[in-house]
Amino acid sequence: MVAAAPWSSLFAHDRPALIGVLHLPPLPGSPRWQGDFEAVRRFALADAAAYLAGGADGLVVENFGDAPFFAS
């Protein structure tokens, strides 16, 4: 088993790491999906570029736009 690297080795600078969260719009299979994956891709890339320009060290990608699924 390989040991995980300490967080300090992932970000080589003398300040706290800045991690952004990329909130994706609804994805395929979601009840709110709009049917345009290229629009989702453009949104994600633009958001990631903004974080990069703002000095972010990393991103967490999550599907905030997807509605929860309930058992029927």
PyMOL Python script that loads the backbone (N, CA, C, O; Angstrom):
from pymol import cmd

cmd.read_pdbstr("""\
ATOM      1  N   MET A   1       0.845  -1.177   0.000  1.00  0.00           N
ATOM      2  CA  MET A   1       0.000   0.000   0.000  1.00  0.00           C
ATOM      3  C   MET A   1       0.892   1.242   0.000  1.00  0.00           C
ATOM      4  O   MET A   1       1.887   1.301   0.722  1.00  0.00           O
ATOM      5  N   VAL A   2       0.528   2.222  -0.809  1.00  0.00           N
ATOM      6  CA  VAL A   2       1.290   3.464  -0.905  1.00  0.00           C
ATOM      7  C   VAL A   2       0.707   4.474   0.073  1.00  0.00           C
ATOM      8  O   VAL A   2      -0.505   4.685   0.114  1.00  0.00           O
ATOM      9  N   ALA A   3       1.572   5.091   0.853  1.00  0.00           N
ATOM     10  CA  ALA A   3       1.123   6.100   1.809  1.00  0.00           C
ATOM     11  C   ALA A   3       0.751   7.383   1.073  1.00  0.00           C
ATOM     12  O   ALA A   3       1.402   7.754   0.096  1.00  0.00           O
ATOM     13  N   ALA A   4      -0.287   8.055   1.540  1.00  0.00           N
ATOM     14  CA  ALA A   4      -0.704   9.324   0.949  1.00  0.00           C
ATOM     15  C   ALA A   4       0.322  10.402   1.280  1.00  0.00           C
ATOM     16  O   ALA A   4       0.876  10.435   2.379  1.00  0.00           O
ATOM     17  N   ALA A   5       0.565  11.279   0.315  1.00  0.00           N
ATOM     18  CA  ALA A   5       1.486  12.403   0.533  1.00  0.00           C
ATOM     19  C   ALA A   5       0.829  13.408   1.474  1.00  0.00           C
ATOM     20  O   ALA A   5      -0.384  13.609   1.412  1.00  0.00           O
ATOM     21  N   PRO A   6       1.610  14.036   2.336  1.00  0.00           N
ATOM     22  CA  PRO A   6       1.031  15.069   3.200  1.00  0.00           C
ATOM     23  C   PRO A   6       0.578  16.263   2.354  1.00  0.00           C
ATOM     24  O   PRO A   6       1.155  16.549   1.304  1.00  0.00           O
ATOM     25  N   TRP A   7      -0.458  16.950   2.827  1.00  0.00           N
ATOM     26  CA  TRP A   7      -0.975  18.109   2.093  1.00  0.00           C
ATOM     27  C   TRP A   7       0.115  19.111   1.772  1.00  0.00           C
ATOM     28  O   TRP A   7       0.110  19.704   0.693  1.00  0.00           O
ATOM     29  N   SER A   8       1.051  19.311   2.690  1.00  0.00           N
ATOM     30  CA  SER A   8       2.101  20.310   2.478  1.00  0.00           C
ATOM     31  C   SER A   8       2.938  20.020   1.249  1.00  0.00           C
ATOM     32  O   SER A   8       3.519  20.939   0.673  1.00  0.00           O
ATOM     33  N   SER A   9       3.016  18.755   0.830  1.00  0.00           N
ATOM     34  CA  SER A   9       3.807  18.431  -0.355  1.00  0.00           C
ATOM     35  C   SER A   9       3.033  18.698  -1.647  1.00  0.00           C
ATOM     36  O   SER A   9       3.632  18.751  -2.721  1.00  0.00           O
ATOM     37  N   LEU A  10       1.724  18.866  -1.560  1.00  0.00           N
ATOM     38  CA  LEU A  10       0.920  19.109  -2.756  1.00  0.00           C
ATOM     39  C   LEU A  10       0.964  20.558  -3.213  1.00  0.00           C
ATOM     40  O   LEU A  10       0.832  20.831  -4.406  1.00  0.00           O
ATOM     41  N   PHE A  11       1.144  21.481  -2.295  1.00  0.00           N
ATOM     42  CA  PHE A  11       1.128  22.903  -2.605  1.00  0.00           C
ATOM     43  C   PHE A  11       2.418  23.528  -2.095  1.00  0.00           C
ATOM     44  O   PHE A  11       2.576  23.747  -0.894  1.00  0.00           O
ATOM     45  N   ALA A  12       3.329  23.811  -3.001  1.00  0.00           N
ATOM     46  CA  ALA A  12       4.666  24.283  -2.624  1.00  0.00           C
ATOM     47  C   ALA A  12       4.722  25.807  -2.553  1.00  0.00           C
ATOM     48  O   ALA A  12       5.286  26.449  -3.439  1.00  0.00           O
ATOM     49  N   HIS A  13       4.148  26.378  -1.519  1.00  0.00           N
ATOM     50  CA  HIS A  13       4.274  27.812  -1.273  1.00  0.00           C
ATOM     51  C   HIS A  13       4.080  28.078   0.215  1.00  0.00           C
ATOM     52  O   HIS A  13       3.708  27.189   0.981  1.00  0.00           O
ATOM     53  N   ASP A  14       4.339  29.317   0.603  1.00  0.00           N
ATOM     54  CA  ASP A  14       4.320  29.661   2.028  1.00  0.00           C
ATOM     55  C   ASP A  14       3.021  30.330   2.465  1.00  0.00           C
ATOM     56  O   ASP A  14       3.035  31.212   3.324  1.00  0.00           O
ATOM     57  N   ARG A  15       1.934  29.927   1.896  1.00  0.00           N
ATOM     58  CA  ARG A  15       0.630  30.459   2.284  1.00  0.00           C
ATOM     59  C   ARG A  15      -0.363  29.301   2.294  1.00  0.00           C
ATOM     60  O   ARG A  15      -0.093  28.243   1.727  1.00  0.00           O
ATOM     61  N   PRO A  16      -1.495  29.500   2.930  1.00  0.00           N
ATOM     62  CA  PRO A  16      -2.509  28.441   2.884  1.00  0.00           C
ATOM     63  C   PRO A  16      -2.962  28.193   1.445  1.00  0.00           C
ATOM     64  O   PRO A  16      -2.997  29.120   0.635  1.00  0.00           O
ATOM     65  N   ALA A  17      -3.302  26.972   1.133  1.00  0.00           N
ATOM     66  CA  ALA A  17      -3.793  26.632  -0.205  1.00  0.00           C
ATOM     67  C   ALA A  17      -5.195  27.204  -0.396  1.00  0.00           C
ATOM     68  O   ALA A  17      -6.018  27.197   0.520  1.00  0.00           O
ATOM     69  N   LEU A  18      -5.446  27.696  -1.603  1.00  0.00           N
ATOM     70  CA  LEU A  18      -6.765  28.196  -1.969  1.00  0.00           C
ATOM     71  C   LEU A  18      -7.417  27.171  -2.896  1.00  0.00           C
ATOM     72  O   LEU A  18      -6.965  26.966  -4.022  1.00  0.00           O
ATOM     73  N   ILE A  19      -8.473  26.536  -2.416  1.00  0.00           N
ATOM     74  CA  ILE A  19      -9.172  25.512  -3.179  1.00  0.00           C
ATOM     75  C   ILE A  19     -10.558  26.047  -3.534  1.00  0.00           C
ATOM     76  O   ILE A  19     -11.344  26.389  -2.650  1.00  0.00           O
ATOM     77  N   GLY A  20     -10.848  26.115  -4.827  1.00  0.00           N
ATOM     78  CA  GLY A  20     -12.151  26.573  -5.295  1.00  0.00           C
ATOM     79  C   GLY A  20     -13.100  25.399  -5.468  1.00  0.00           C
ATOM     80  O   GLY A  20     -12.674  24.247  -5.557  1.00  0.00           O
ATOM     81  N   VAL A  21     -14.391  25.704  -5.515  1.00  0.00           N
ATOM     82  CA  VAL A  21     -15.402  24.675  -5.752  1.00  0.00           C
ATOM     83  C   VAL A  21     -16.148  25.028  -7.033  1.00  0.00           C
ATOM     84  O   VAL A  21     -16.778  26.081  -7.135  1.00  0.00           O
ATOM     85  N   LEU A  22     -16.064  24.135  -8.000  1.00  0.00           N
ATOM     86  CA  LEU A  22     -16.734  24.317  -9.278  1.00  0.00           C
ATOM     87  C   LEU A  22     -18.092  23.618  -9.194  1.00  0.00           C
ATOM     88  O   LEU A  22     -18.171  22.390  -9.167  1.00  0.00           O
ATOM     89  N   HIS A  23     -19.158  24.422  -9.153  1.00  0.00           N
ATOM     90  CA  HIS A  23     -20.522  23.900  -9.036  1.00  0.00           C
ATOM     91  C   HIS A  23     -21.079  23.678 -10.439  1.00  0.00           C
ATOM     92  O   HIS A  23     -21.471  24.631 -11.111  1.00  0.00           O
ATOM     93  N   LEU A  24     -21.114  22.432 -10.876  1.00  0.00           N
ATOM     94  CA  LEU A  24     -21.600  22.127 -12.216  1.00  0.00           C
ATOM     95  C   LEU A  24     -23.110  22.301 -12.316  1.00  0.00           C
ATOM     96  O   LEU A  24     -23.838  22.068 -11.351  1.00  0.00           O
ATOM     97  N   PRO A  25     -23.573  22.715 -13.502  1.00  0.00           N
ATOM     98  CA  PRO A  25     -25.020  22.701 -13.735  1.00  0.00           C
ATOM     99  C   PRO A  25     -25.508  21.258 -13.854  1.00  0.00           C
ATOM    100  O   PRO A  25     -24.696  20.334 -13.803  1.00  0.00           O
ATOM    101  N   PRO A  26     -26.803  21.048 -14.009  1.00  0.00           N
ATOM    102  CA  PRO A  26     -27.321  19.678 -14.111  1.00  0.00           C
ATOM    103  C   PRO A  26     -26.630  18.868 -15.208  1.00  0.00           C
ATOM    104  O   PRO A  26     -26.343  19.374 -16.293  1.00  0.00           O
ATOM    105  N   LEU A  27     -26.373  17.604 -14.898  1.00  0.00           N
ATOM    106  CA  LEU A  27     -25.665  16.700 -15.804  1.00  0.00           C
ATOM    107  C   LEU A  27     -26.624  15.682 -16.413  1.00  0.00           C
ATOM    108  O   LEU A  27     -27.748  15.524 -15.937  1.00  0.00           O
ATOM    109  N   PRO A  28     -26.177  14.980 -17.479  1.00  0.00           N
ATOM    110  CA  PRO A  28     -27.036  13.963 -18.097  1.00  0.00           C
ATOM    111  C   PRO A  28     -27.538  12.951 -17.061  1.00  0.00           C
ATOM    112  O   PRO A  28     -26.776  12.474 -16.220  1.00  0.00           O
ATOM    113  N   GLY A  29     -28.808  12.642 -17.140  1.00  0.00           N
ATOM    114  CA  GLY A  29     -29.426  11.718 -16.195  1.00  0.00           C
ATOM    115  C   GLY A  29     -30.126  12.415 -15.046  1.00  0.00           C
ATOM    116  O   GLY A  29     -30.927  11.800 -14.341  1.00  0.00           O
ATOM    117  N   SER A  30     -29.833  13.695 -14.848  1.00  0.00           N
ATOM    118  CA  SER A  30     -30.465  14.466 -13.786  1.00  0.00           C
ATOM    119  C   SER A  30     -31.835  14.957 -14.249  1.00  0.00           C
ATOM    120  O   SER A  30     -32.020  15.232 -15.434  1.00  0.00           O
ATOM    121  N   PRO A  31     -32.804  15.072 -13.327  1.00  0.00           N
ATOM    122  CA  PRO A  31     -34.122  15.588 -13.715  1.00  0.00           C
ATOM    123  C   PRO A  31     -34.067  16.996 -14.321  1.00  0.00           C
ATOM    124  O   PRO A  31     -34.936  17.354 -15.116  1.00  0.00           O
ATOM    125  N   ARG A  32     -33.075  17.784 -13.964  1.00  0.00           N
ATOM    126  CA  ARG A  32     -32.969  19.160 -14.465  1.00  0.00           C
ATOM    127  C   ARG A  32     -32.079  19.289 -15.704  1.00  0.00           C
ATOM    128  O   ARG A  32     -31.852  20.401 -16.182  1.00  0.00           O
ATOM    129  N   TRP A  33     -31.582  18.188 -16.222  1.00  0.00           N
ATOM    130  CA  TRP A  33     -30.703  18.192 -17.399  1.00  0.00           C
ATOM    131  C   TRP A  33     -31.386  18.913 -18.557  1.00  0.00           C
ATOM    132  O   TRP A  33     -32.551  18.659 -18.863  1.00  0.00           O
ATOM    133  N   GLN A  34     -30.636  19.824 -19.202  1.00  0.00           N
ATOM    134  CA  GLN A  34     -31.181  20.617 -20.299  1.00  0.00           C
ATOM    135  C   GLN A  34     -30.806  20.072 -21.675  1.00  0.00           C
ATOM    136  O   GLN A  34     -31.274  20.596 -22.686  1.00  0.00           O
ATOM    137  N   GLY A  35     -29.976  19.035 -21.736  1.00  0.00           N
ATOM    138  CA  GLY A  35     -29.658  18.400 -23.007  1.00  0.00           C
ATOM    139  C   GLY A  35     -28.512  19.013 -23.786  1.00  0.00           C
ATOM    140  O   GLY A  35     -28.322  18.671 -24.954  1.00  0.00           O
ATOM    141  N   ASP A  36     -27.743  19.905 -23.184  1.00  0.00           N
ATOM    142  CA  ASP A  36     -26.644  20.561 -23.907  1.00  0.00           C
ATOM    143  C   ASP A  36     -25.333  20.369 -23.142  1.00  0.00           C
ATOM    144  O   ASP A  36     -24.941  21.215 -22.338  1.00  0.00           O
ATOM    145  N   PHE A  37     -24.661  19.243 -23.407  1.00  0.00           N
ATOM    146  CA  PHE A  37     -23.429  18.969 -22.677  1.00  0.00           C
ATOM    147  C   PHE A  37     -22.339  19.979 -23.018  1.00  0.00           C
ATOM    148  O   PHE A  37     -21.507  20.294 -22.167  1.00  0.00           O
ATOM    149  N   GLU A  38     -22.328  20.490 -24.247  1.00  0.00           N
ATOM    150  CA  GLU A  38     -21.325  21.492 -24.626  1.00  0.00           C
ATOM    151  C   GLU A  38     -21.473  22.750 -23.774  1.00  0.00           C
ATOM    152  O   GLU A  38     -20.471  23.384 -23.442  1.00  0.00           O
ATOM    153  N   ALA A  39     -22.691  23.121 -23.418  1.00  0.00           N
ATOM    154  CA  ALA A  39     -22.907  24.271 -22.535  1.00  0.00           C
ATOM    155  C   ALA A  39     -22.346  23.992 -21.141  1.00  0.00           C
ATOM    156  O   ALA A  39     -21.752  24.876 -20.525  1.00  0.00           O
ATOM    157  N   VAL A  40     -22.528  22.780 -20.646  1.00  0.00           N
ATOM    158  CA  VAL A  40     -21.966  22.393 -19.342  1.00  0.00           C
ATOM    159  C   VAL A  40     -20.446  22.468 -19.402  1.00  0.00           C
ATOM    160  O   VAL A  40     -19.809  22.982 -18.482  1.00  0.00           O
ATOM    161  N   ARG A  41     -19.870  21.960 -20.478  1.00  0.00           N
ATOM    162  CA  ARG A  41     -18.414  21.973 -20.659  1.00  0.00           C
ATOM    163  C   ARG A  41     -17.877  23.404 -20.694  1.00  0.00           C
ATOM    164  O   ARG A  41     -16.892  23.716 -20.025  1.00  0.00           O
ATOM    165  N   ARG A  42     -18.527  24.275 -21.477  1.00  0.00           N
ATOM    166  CA  ARG A  42     -18.096  25.682 -21.559  1.00  0.00           C
ATOM    167  C   ARG A  42     -18.174  26.347 -20.190  1.00  0.00           C
ATOM    168  O   ARG A  42     -17.262  27.074 -19.796  1.00  0.00           O
ATOM    169  N   PHE A  43     -19.260  26.101 -19.469  1.00  0.00           N
ATOM    170  CA  PHE A  43     -19.435  26.670 -18.136  1.00  0.00           C
ATOM    171  C   PHE A  43     -18.305  26.232 -17.210  1.00  0.00           C
ATOM    172  O   PHE A  43     -17.700  27.052 -16.519  1.00  0.00           O
ATOM    173  N   ALA A  44     -18.028  24.925 -17.205  1.00  0.00           N
ATOM    174  CA  ALA A  44     -16.994  24.382 -16.319  1.00  0.00           C
ATOM    175  C   ALA A  44     -15.622  24.945 -16.658  1.00  0.00           C
ATOM    176  O   ALA A  44     -14.865  25.315 -15.760  1.00  0.00           O
ATOM    177  N   LEU A  45     -15.293  25.014 -17.943  1.00  0.00           N
ATOM    178  CA  LEU A  45     -13.981  25.532 -18.344  1.00  0.00           C
ATOM    179  C   LEU A  45     -13.844  27.018 -18.025  1.00  0.00           C
ATOM    180  O   LEU A  45     -12.774  27.460 -17.608  1.00  0.00           O
ATOM    181  N   ALA A  46     -14.904  27.790 -18.213  1.00  0.00           N
ATOM    182  CA  ALA A  46     -14.854  29.220 -17.887  1.00  0.00           C
ATOM    183  C   ALA A  46     -14.690  29.423 -16.385  1.00  0.00           C
ATOM    184  O   ALA A  46     -13.916  30.277 -15.953  1.00  0.00           O
ATOM    185  N   ASP A  47     -15.409  28.649 -15.596  1.00  0.00           N
ATOM    186  CA  ASP A  47     -15.301  28.750 -14.138  1.00  0.00           C
ATOM    187  C   ASP A  47     -13.897  28.357 -13.677  1.00  0.00           C
ATOM    188  O   ASP A  47     -13.308  29.028 -12.829  1.00  0.00           O
ATOM    189  N   ALA A  48     -13.365  27.276 -14.234  1.00  0.00           N
ATOM    190  CA  ALA A  48     -12.014  26.835 -13.880  1.00  0.00           C
ATOM    191  C   ALA A  48     -10.984  27.893 -14.264  1.00  0.00           C
ATOM    192  O   ALA A  48     -10.046  28.140 -13.506  1.00  0.00           O
ATOM    193  N   ALA A  49     -11.143  28.518 -15.421  1.00  0.00           N
ATOM    194  CA  ALA A  49     -10.216  29.569 -15.853  1.00  0.00           C
ATOM    195  C   ALA A  49     -10.270  30.766 -14.906  1.00  0.00           C
ATOM    196  O   ALA A  49      -9.241  31.376 -14.616  1.00  0.00           O
ATOM    197  N   ALA A  50     -11.465  31.102 -14.424  1.00  0.00           N
ATOM    198  CA  ALA A  50     -11.598  32.209 -13.474  1.00  0.00           C
ATOM    199  C   ALA A  50     -10.881  31.891 -12.165  1.00  0.00           C
ATOM    200  O   ALA A  50     -10.210  32.754 -11.599  1.00  0.00           O
ATOM    201  N   TYR A  51     -11.022  30.659 -11.685  1.00  0.00           N
ATOM    202  CA  TYR A  51     -10.305  30.261 -10.473  1.00  0.00           C
ATOM    203  C   TYR A  51      -8.797  30.326 -10.687  1.00  0.00           C
ATOM    204  O   TYR A  51      -8.069  30.802  -9.816  1.00  0.00           O
ATOM    205  N   LEU A  52      -8.326  29.855 -11.828  1.00  0.00           N
ATOM    206  CA  LEU A  52      -6.897  29.896 -12.137  1.00  0.00           C
ATOM    207  C   LEU A  52      -6.403  31.338 -12.171  1.00  0.00           C
ATOM    208  O   LEU A  52      -5.362  31.652 -11.594  1.00  0.00           O
ATOM    209  N   ALA A  53      -7.140  32.211 -12.841  1.00  0.00           N
ATOM    210  CA  ALA A  53      -6.763  33.624 -12.912  1.00  0.00           C
ATOM    211  C   ALA A  53      -6.759  34.271 -11.529  1.00  0.00           C
ATOM    212  O   ALA A  53      -5.987  35.195 -11.273  1.00  0.00           O
ATOM    213  N   GLY A  54      -7.618  33.786 -10.647  1.00  0.00           N
ATOM    214  CA  GLY A  54      -7.694  34.325  -9.294  1.00  0.00           C
ATOM    215  C   GLY A  54      -6.684  33.737  -8.328  1.00  0.00           C
ATOM    216  O   GLY A  54      -6.641  34.126  -7.161  1.00  0.00           O
ATOM    217  N   GLY A  55      -5.864  32.797  -8.803  1.00  0.00           N
ATOM    218  CA  GLY A  55      -4.808  32.250  -7.965  1.00  0.00           C
ATOM    219  C   GLY A  55      -5.146  30.970  -7.227  1.00  0.00           C
ATOM    220  O   GLY A  55      -4.425  30.586  -6.306  1.00  0.00           O
ATOM    221  N   ALA A  56      -6.218  30.303  -7.606  1.00  0.00           N
ATOM    222  CA  ALA A  56      -6.571  29.051  -6.925  1.00  0.00           C
ATOM    223  C   ALA A  56      -5.507  27.987  -7.165  1.00  0.00           C
ATOM    224  O   ALA A  56      -4.920  27.908  -8.244  1.00  0.00           O
ATOM    225  N   ASP A  57      -5.273  27.180  -6.154  1.00  0.00           N
ATOM    226  CA  ASP A  57      -4.293  26.096  -6.235  1.00  0.00           C
ATOM    227  C   ASP A  57      -4.920  24.784  -6.682  1.00  0.00           C
ATOM    228  O   ASP A  57      -4.218  23.883  -7.142  1.00  0.00           O
ATOM    229  N   GLY A  58      -6.220  24.674  -6.550  1.00  0.00           N
ATOM    230  CA  GLY A  58      -6.898  23.440  -6.926  1.00  0.00           C
ATOM    231  C   GLY A  58      -8.397  23.654  -6.960  1.00  0.00           C
ATOM    232  O   GLY A  58      -8.899  24.700  -6.549  1.00  0.00           O
ATOM    233  N   LEU A  59      -9.102  22.654  -7.453  1.00  0.00           N
ATOM    234  CA  LEU A  59     -10.562  22.720  -7.553  1.00  0.00           C
ATOM    235  C   LEU A  59     -11.201  21.443  -7.032  1.00  0.00           C
ATOM    236  O   LEU A  59     -10.654  20.349  -7.173  1.00  0.00           O
ATOM    237  N   VAL A  60     -12.352  21.605  -6.436  1.00  0.00           N
ATOM    238  CA  VAL A  60     -13.233  20.494  -6.125  1.00  0.00           C
ATOM    239  C   VAL A  60     -14.394  20.635  -7.103  1.00  0.00           C
ATOM    240  O   VAL A  60     -15.004  21.700  -7.195  1.00  0.00           O
ATOM    241  N   VAL A  61     -14.697  19.574  -7.827  1.00  0.00           N
ATOM    242  CA  VAL A  61     -15.798  19.604  -8.792  1.00  0.00           C
ATOM    243  C   VAL A  61     -16.971  18.842  -8.195  1.00  0.00           C
ATOM    244  O   VAL A  61     -16.821  17.701  -7.757  1.00  0.00           O
ATOM    245  N   GLU A  62     -18.144  19.481  -8.181  1.00  0.00           N
ATOM    246  CA  GLU A  62     -19.310  18.814  -7.624  1.00  0.00           C
ATOM    247  C   GLU A  62     -20.539  19.124  -8.457  1.00  0.00           C
ATOM    248  O   GLU A  62     -20.561  20.099  -9.208  1.00  0.00           O
ATOM    249  N   ASN A  63     -21.550  18.301  -8.324  1.00  0.00           N
ATOM    250  CA  ASN A  63     -22.751  18.400  -9.145  1.00  0.00           C
ATOM    251  C   ASN A  63     -23.889  19.109  -8.415  1.00  0.00           C
ATOM    252  O   ASN A  63     -24.960  18.536  -8.214  1.00  0.00           O
ATOM    253  N   PHE A  64     -23.653  20.334  -8.027  1.00  0.00           N
ATOM    254  CA  PHE A  64     -24.625  21.119  -7.275  1.00  0.00           C
ATOM    255  C   PHE A  64     -25.947  21.270  -8.029  1.00  0.00           C
ATOM    256  O   PHE A  64     -27.010  21.333  -7.412  1.00  0.00           O
ATOM    257  N   GLY A  65     -25.882  21.327  -9.367  1.00  0.00           N
ATOM    258  CA  GLY A  65     -27.092  21.547 -10.148  1.00  0.00           C
ATOM    259  C   GLY A  65     -28.005  20.346 -10.259  1.00  0.00           C
ATOM    260  O   GLY A  65     -29.148  20.488 -10.695  1.00  0.00           O
ATOM    261  N   ASP A  66     -27.542  19.176  -9.881  1.00  0.00           N
ATOM    262  CA  ASP A  66     -28.379  17.980  -9.969  1.00  0.00           C
ATOM    263  C   ASP A  66     -29.335  17.921  -8.786  1.00  0.00           C
ATOM    264  O   ASP A  66     -28.937  18.097  -7.635  1.00  0.00           O
ATOM    265  N   ALA A  67     -30.586  17.675  -9.089  1.00  0.00           N
ATOM    266  CA  ALA A  67     -31.577  17.526  -8.019  1.00  0.00           C
ATOM    267  C   ALA A  67     -31.371  16.186  -7.330  1.00  0.00           C
ATOM    268  O   ALA A  67     -30.907  15.235  -7.959  1.00  0.00           O
ATOM    269  N   PRO A  68     -31.702  16.097  -6.070  1.00  0.00           N
ATOM    270  CA  PRO A  68     -31.600  14.789  -5.407  1.00  0.00           C
ATOM    271  C   PRO A  68     -32.611  13.814  -6.006  1.00  0.00           C
ATOM    272  O   PRO A  68     -33.677  14.215  -6.473  1.00  0.00           O
ATOM    273  N   PHE A  69     -32.270  12.566  -5.986  1.00  0.00           N
ATOM    274  CA  PHE A  69     -33.158  11.515  -6.468  1.00  0.00           C
ATOM    275  C   PHE A  69     -33.820  10.851  -5.269  1.00  0.00           C
ATOM    276  O   PHE A  69     -33.169  10.573  -4.262  1.00  0.00           O
ATOM    277  N   PHE A  70     -35.093  10.605  -5.385  1.00  0.00           N
ATOM    278  CA  PHE A  70     -35.846   9.970  -4.310  1.00  0.00           C
ATOM    279  C   PHE A  70     -36.387   8.629  -4.798  1.00  0.00           C
ATOM    280  O   PHE A  70     -36.773   8.493  -5.959  1.00  0.00           O
ATOM    281  N   ALA A  71     -36.413   7.663  -3.925  1.00  0.00           N
ATOM    282  CA  ALA A  71     -36.984   6.359  -4.281  1.00  0.00           C
ATOM    283  C   ALA A  71     -38.478   6.531  -4.539  1.00  0.00           C
ATOM    284  O   ALA A  71     -39.167   7.227  -3.793  1.00  0.00           O
ATOM    285  N   SER A  72     -38.966   5.902  -5.586  1.00  0.00           N
ATOM    286  CA  SER A  72     -40.402   6.046  -5.890  1.00  0.00           C
ATOM    287  C   SER A  72     -41.182   4.825  -5.461  1.00  0.00           C
ATOM    288  O   SER A  72     -42.398   4.775  -5.641  1.00  0.00           O
TER     289      SER A  72
END
""", "prot")
cmd.dss("prot")
cmd.show_as("cartoon", "prot")
cmd.util.cbc("prot")
cmd.orient("prot")
